[in-house]
Amino acid sequence: MTRAFHAQESLDHQVSHGKKEEDGGIKNSLTDQQSVGEQVIKRFEHRIEAKDEKIRLLQYEVAMKDEEIRGLKSEQDRREEEYTMLRNTIQSACTDMEKAVATLGSAFMFRVENRPGKGNHYDYDLIGAISSAAASIDK
């Protein structure tokens, strides 16, 4: 309905302003007015078809971008899950290493007592060095 209205407006405008022929005369006959009207309508239809095609192309591009965005979001979600899993694994490994170091440290320490009765004792590590904490306490 809008197409026909715009086409009729254009036709009325062209007819009222007088389309001139090559010899300078004004087209006033009914067949000349119909010919001009048909041309105007064809031009409007062509413009409308071109714009419809452009709209279809833009809608296709939007659909492709939406699909690309969905794919990127999916990939981001997978990476976040992987990051969370790795973070938890690293935290667990750090906790296990701290426990292992503590266990290892206590396993290699032993106590040696000098001369029974005097109460002197020192903590030595596996190499035989006196622990600085134990030596400072005994002094």
Backbone as CSV, one residue per row, in Angstrom:
resi,resn,N_x,N_y,N_z,CA_x,CA_y,CA_z,C_x,C_y,C_z
1,MET,0.822,-1.180,0.000,0.000,0.000,0.000,0.869,1.248,0.000
2,THR,1.921,1.247,0.789,2.821,2.392,0.854,3.531,2.601,-0.467
3,ARG,3.917,1.511,-1.107,4.592,1.615,-2.407,3.706,2.336,-3.412
4,ALA,2.472,1.940,-3.469,1.548,2.538,-4.444,1.339,4.017,-4.126
5,PHE,1.235,4.358,-2.853,1.023,5.744,-2.454,2.197,6.613,-2.891
6,HIS,3.437,6.140,-2.602,4.625,6.901,-2.992,4.737,7.013,-4.507
7,ALA,4.414,5.963,-5.187,4.474,5.994,-6.647,3.467,6.992,-7.197
8,GLN,2.268,7.010,-6.628,1.235,7.953,-7.096,1.651,9.389,-6.795
9,GLU,2.244,9.630,-5.625,2.705,10.980,-5.289,3.751,11.457,-6.279
10,SER,4.686,10.586,-6.587,5.736,10.940,-7.541,5.148,11.215,-8.911
11,LEU,4.205,10.387,-9.316,3.549,10.572,-10.611,2.811,11.902,-10.646
12,ASP,2.069,12.205,-9.593,1.342,13.471,-9.528,2.298,14.645,-9.599
13,HIS,3.424,14.527,-8.898,4.418,15.598,-8.888,4.998,15.815,-10.280
14,GLN,5.360,14.712,-10.927,5.946,14.833,-12.260,4.947,15.375,-13.269
15,VAL,3.706,14.926,-13.192,2.686,15.383,-14.134,2.353,16.851,-13.883
16,SER,2.226,17.238,-12.610,1.849,18.614,-12.298,2.951,19.602,-12.662
17,HIS,4.218,19.162,-12.613,5.316,20.039,-12.990,5.632,19.963,-14.477
18,GLY,4.949,19.091,-15.167,5.043,19.008,-16.611,6.342,18.410,-17.102
19,LYS,6.339,17.143,-17.408,7.478,16.481,-18.026,7.590,17.005,-19.451
20,LYS,8.727,17.474,-19.812,8.903,18.046,-21.142,9.427,17.006,-22.107
21,GLU,8.937,17.095,-23.324,9.436,16.233,-24.377,10.681,16.872,-24.958
22,GLU,11.320,16.179,-25.895,12.527,16.689,-26.503,12.272,17.984,-27.274
23,ASP,11.087,18.144,-27.826,10.810,19.356,-28.591,10.370,20.507,-27.706
24,GLY,10.362,20.312,-26.397,10.027,21.385,-25.482,8.564,21.426,-25.112
25,GLY,7.733,20.583,-25.674,6.310,20.582,-25.361,6.026,19.818,-24.093
26,ILE,4.908,20.054,-23.461,4.519,19.388,-22.220,3.620,18.219,-22.557
27,LYS,3.874,17.068,-21.899,3.061,15.868,-22.113,1.746,16.066,-21.374
28,ASN,0.680,16.058,-22.078,-0.609,16.221,-21.433,-1.562,15.082,-21.750
29,SER,-1.219,14.251,-22.712,-2.151,13.189,-23.084,-2.192,12.115,-22.016
30,LEU,-3.289,11.402,-21.970,-3.501,10.352,-20.973,-2.483,9.236,-21.151
31,THR,-2.187,8.849,-22.382,-1.206,7.774,-22.606,0.185,8.205,-22.186
32,ASP,0.526,9.473,-22.408,1.834,9.967,-21.968,1.917,9.959,-20.449
33,GLN,0.852,10.351,-19.782,0.835,10.352,-18.317,0.935,8.933,-17.772
34,GLN,0.270,7.975,-18.435,0.336,6.575,-18.003,1.748,6.042,-18.200
35,SER,2.389,6.427,-19.320,3.746,5.973,-19.597,4.708,6.490,-18.535
36,VAL,4.571,7.760,-18.203,5.420,8.340,-17.159,5.128,7.671,-15.827
37,GLY,3.861,7.431,-15.527,3.478,6.782,-14.276,4.039,5.378,-14.174
38,GLU,4.016,4.636,-15.264,4.557,3.273,-15.267,6.062,3.293,-15.032
39,GLN,6.747,4.249,-15.616,8.196,4.355,-15.429,8.527,4.669,-13.971
40,VAL,7.765,5.587,-13.416,7.993,5.959,-12.022,7.748,4.761,-11.110
41,ILE,6.669,4.045,-11.373,6.354,2.865,-10.566,7.449,1.826,-10.699
42,LYS,7.946,1.598,-11.915,9.018,0.613,-12.114,10.282,1.025,-11.368
43,ARG,10.616,2.323,-11.378,11.798,2.790,-10.656,11.636,2.571,-9.152
44,PHE,10.449,2.887,-8.646,10.203,2.683,-7.216,10.261,1.202,-6.859
45,GLU,9.690,0.364,-7.686,9.741,-1.071,-7.423,11.176,-1.567,-7.447
46,HIS,11.962,-1.055,-8.385,13.371,-1.463,-8.455,14.114,-1.016,-7.188
47,ARG,13.870,0.219,-6.739,14.513,0.706,-5.511,14.098,-0.132,-4.312
48,ILE,12.822,-0.452,-4.250,12.320,-1.253,-3.131,12.943,-2.648,-3.152
49,GLU,13.036,-3.261,-4.317,13.652,-4.584,-4.430,15.118,-4.524,-4.021
50,ALA,15.820,-3.453,-4.445,17.234,-3.312,-4.079,17.377,-3.162,-2.558
51,LYS,16.504,-2.382,-1.952,16.570,-2.206,-0.498,16.178,-3.485,0.232
52,ASP,15.202,-4.208,-0.303,14.832,-5.498,0.290,16.009,-6.466,0.241
53,GLU,16.715,-6.471,-0.879,17.891,-7.346,-1.011,18.971,-6.932,-0.020
54,LYS,19.170,-5.635,0.154,20.155,-5.153,1.110,19.763,-5.557,2.529
55,ILE,18.478,-5.468,2.842,17.983,-5.875,4.166,18.228,-7.361,4.387
56,ARG,17.952,-8.180,3.364,18.197,-9.632,3.488,19.685,-9.905,3.715
57,LEU,20.535,-9.180,3.004,21.976,-9.356,3.163,22.409,-8.967,4.581
58,LEU,21.906,-7.865,5.080,22.254,-7.434,6.438,21.728,-8.411,7.487
59,GLN,20.547,-8.949,7.278,20.003,-9.943,8.209,20.869,-11.204,8.211
60,TYR,21.353,-11.592,7.043,22.237,-12.755,6.948,23.537,-12.476,7.709
61,GLU,24.104,-11.276,7.527,25.341,-10.928,8.214,25.132,-10.916,9.734
62,VAL,24.001,-10.402,10.178,23.693,-10.397,11.613,23.593,-11.832,12.136
63,ALA,22.944,-12.702,11.378,22.819,-14.106,11.792,24.194,-14.764,11.884
64,MET,25.071,-14.462,10.930,26.423,-15.033,10.960,27.199,-14.517,12.168
65,LYS,27.068,-13.232,12.484,27.756,-12.663,13.645,27.208,-13.267,14.940
66,ASP,25.903,-13.473,14.999,25.307,-14.114,16.180,25.873,-15.515,16.376
67,GLU,25.995,-16.247,15.283,26.558,-17.596,15.362,28.016,-17.545,15.819
68,GLU,28.769,-16.584,15.299,30.166,-16.429,15.695,30.263,-16.089,17.180
69,ILE,29.393,-15.209,17.662,29.389,-14.827,19.074,29.062,-16.028,19.951
70,ARG,28.078,-16.825,19.535,27.739,-18.031,20.314,28.938,-18.975,20.397
71,GLY,29.649,-19.138,19.279,30.825,-19.998,19.279,31.910,-19.473,20.203
72,LEU,32.135,-18.155,20.176,33.155,-17.558,21.036,32.774,-17.665,22.514
73,LYS,31.493,-17.480,22.821,31.048,-17.628,24.208,31.230,-19.054,24.686
74,SER,30.934,-20.008,23.815,31.105,-21.415,24.162,32.575,-21.715,24.434
75,GLU,33.445,-21.193,23.591,34.883,-21.398,23.777,35.350,-20.742,25.076
76,GLN,34.842,-19.556,25.362,35.199,-18.864,26.598,34.747,-19.683,27.812
77,ASP,33.550,-20.239,27.763,33.057,-21.064,28.870,33.953,-22.279,29.079
78,ARG,34.360,-22.919,27.970,35.256,-24.084,28.092,36.586,-23.683,28.716
79,ARG,37.115,-22.531,28.298,38.399,-22.083,28.852,38.268,-21.728,30.333
80,GLU,37.158,-21.133,30.723,36.953,-20.816,32.140,36.874,-22.087,32.975
81,GLU,36.200,-23.108,32.457,36.126,-24.385,33.168,37.514,-24.997,33.300
82,GLU,38.292,-24.937,32.216,39.651,-25.480,32.243,40.513,-24.703,33.233
83,TYR,40.385,-23.378,33.232,41.143,-22.540,34.164,40.798,-22.899,35.602
84,THR,39.515,-23.056,35.889,39.077,-23.412,37.246,39.643,-24.764,37.645
85,MET,39.595,-25.721,36.731,40.121,-27.054,37.030,41.630,-26.985,37.290
86,LEU,42.361,-26.236,36.460,43.810,-26.112,36.657,44.136,-25.404,37.971
87,ARG,43.386,-24.350,38.298,43.616,-23.626,39.551,43.414,-24.560,40.747
88,ASN,42.347,-25.352,40.712,42.091,-26.288,41.809,43.184,-27.345,41.900
89,THR,43.640,-27.822,40.757,44.709,-28.822,40.734,46.000,-28.248,41.307
90,ILE,46.327,-27.007,40.930,47.549,-26.364,41.437,47.450,-26.128,42.939
91,GLN,46.294,-25.670,43.419,46.115,-25.457,44.859,46.267,-26.767,45.626
92,SER,45.699,-27.825,45.085,45.803,-29.132,45.730,47.259,-29.606,45.747
93,ALA,47.960,-29.393,44.632,49.366,-29.811,44.555,50.219,-29.011,45.537
94,CYS,49.941,-27.713,45.681,50.696,-26.897,46.639,50.470,-27.379,48.069
95,THR,49.239,-27.677,48.384,48.918,-28.184,49.724,49.636,-29.508,49.966
96,ASP,49.617,-30.387,48.973,50.300,-31.683,49.106,51.798,-31.488,49.272
97,MET,52.380,-30.536,48.528,53.828,-30.294,48.649,54.179,-29.728,50.022
98,GLU,53.337,-28.820,50.543,53.597,-28.277,51.872,53.577,-29.385,52.921
99,LYS,52.609,-30.282,52.809,52.535,-31.409,53.746,53.748,-32.318,53.601
100,ALA,54.160,-32.551,52.369,55.313,-33.425,52.134,56.590,-32.811,52.685
101,VAL,56.756,-31.501,52.510,57.944,-30.824,53.040,57.945,-30.886,54.560
102,ALA,56.804,-30.659,55.170,56.723,-30.715,56.628,57.034,-32.124,57.126
103,THR,56.481,-33.124,56.451,56.732,-34.516,56.847,58.193,-34.873,56.640
104,LEU,58.745,-34.453,55.531,60.140,-34.744,55.226,61.064,-34.073,56.229
105,GLY,60.745,-32.816,56.547,61.582,-32.094,57.509,61.586,-32.762,58.869
106,SER,60.420,-33.198,59.313,60.364,-33.844,60.638,60.961,-35.245,60.595
107,ALA,60.954,-35.880,59.447,61.495,-37.242,59.353,63.009,-37.246,59.450
108,PHE,63.664,-36.177,59.009,65.123,-36.166,59.014,65.725,-35.540,60.268
109,MET,64.895,-35.059,61.137,65.405,-34.490,62.382,65.447,-35.603,63.450
110,PHE,66.504,-35.606,64.204,66.584,-36.550,65.318,67.272,-35.856,66.484
111,ARG,67.044,-36.389,67.660,67.518,-35.765,68.883,68.653,-36.624,69.475
112,VAL,69.700,-35.898,69.813,70.837,-36.557,70.445,71.041,-35.920,71.821
113,GLU,71.178,-36.762,72.805,71.385,-36.228,74.147,72.841,-36.462,74.541
114,ASN,73.419,-35.405,75.040,74.804,-35.511,75.528,74.769,-35.922,77.008
115,ARG,75.628,-36.718,77.361,75.794,-37.196,78.718,74.506,-37.266,79.521
116,PRO,74.111,-38.392,79.795,72.901,-38.511,80.591,73.085,-37.821,81.945
117,GLY,72.072,-37.213,82.384,72.109,-36.547,83.670,72.302,-35.049,83.546
118,LYS,73.002,-34.563,82.552,73.207,-33.132,82.420,72.025,-32.461,81.700
119,GLY,71.260,-33.223,80.938,70.096,-32.677,80.264,70.401,-31.903,78.997
120,ASN,71.617,-31.963,78.540,71.940,-31.284,77.272,71.502,-32.153,76.101
121,HIS,70.796,-31.563,75.216,70.421,-32.307,74.007,70.374,-31.326,72.834
122,TYR,70.651,-31.844,71.673,70.658,-31.029,70.457,69.881,-31.742,69.366
123,ASP,69.237,-30.924,68.500,68.558,-31.489,67.333,69.514,-31.397,66.152
124,TYR,69.677,-32.500,65.468,70.538,-32.545,64.292,69.675,-32.896,63.078
125,ASP,70.104,-32.365,61.941,69.417,-32.813,60.728,70.180,-34.000,60.186
126,LEU,69.796,-34.481,59.015,70.370,-35.697,58.455,71.866,-35.556,58.189
127,ILE,72.320,-34.354,57.867,73.734,-34.131,57.567,74.550,-34.064,58.848
128,GLY,73.922,-33.710,59.939,74.628,-33.644,61.209,74.774,-32.229,61.723
129,ALA,74.157,-31.264,61.055,74.241,-29.880,61.520,73.256,-29.679,62.662
130,ILE,73.634,-28.839,63.580,72.764,-28.564,64.712,71.701,-27.570,64.248
131,SER,70.478,-27.831,64.615,69.381,-26.936,64.274,69.564,-25.621,65.022
132,SER,69.454,-24.504,64.327,69.690,-23.210,64.981,68.622,-22.947,66.033
133,ALA,67.410,-23.388,65.848,66.348,-23.174,66.826,66.640,-23.971,68.098
134,ALA,67.079,-25.203,67.943,67.359,-26.060,69.091,68.597,-25.553,69.824
135,ALA,69.604,-25.085,69.109,70.835,-24.624,69.742,70.561,-23.348,70.541
136,SER,69.724,-22.467,70.054,69.452,-21.220,70.771,68.631,-21.480,72.029
137,ILE,67.769,-22.493,72.021,66.956,-22.832,73.193,67.816,-23.383,74.287
138,ASP,68.796,-24.199,73.944,69.629,-24.860,74.939,70.603,-23.901,75.606
139,LYS,70.891,-22.796,75.046,71.894,-21.903,75.603,71.352,-21.083,76.720
